[in-house]
């Protein structure tokens, strides 16, 4: 009798386990639909991350190119400043104090540009304004160089 009670209890336990573990087709379909939605959301998130990474790489490449161009211009300005200083020290030509002040001003502005480019942290939010500002400063410095040499010839 004990054996039949144990057998019945084990059979009933197994039957309960089997029936509670099984899901109906609608439950399976709902779970599958939920998994598909989650997978699509994850895919969208991954695609957004990839697009952001690609934009950062393009922005980094653009920044490096721009930085090299500006540094080349700054180096050219340093050469021009050195030439102006050498011309200032040549005997036989008389230069006024304004000429010396202008050369010092060029040197200061060029150093300021160099520090501005060196200290810039590349981020997308202020990239356009930074680039516009540096381009404007470089243009003004170039015009000032040209104006000094034109005034010097008169």
Secondary structure as GFF3:
##gff-version 3
##sequence-region A 1 154
A	DSSP	alpha_helix	2	21	.	.	.	ID=ss1
A	DSSP	alpha_helix	25	89	.	.	.	ID=ss2
A	DSSP	alpha_helix	97	119	.	.	.	ID=ss3
A	DSSP	alpha_helix	127	153	.	.	.	ID=ss4
###
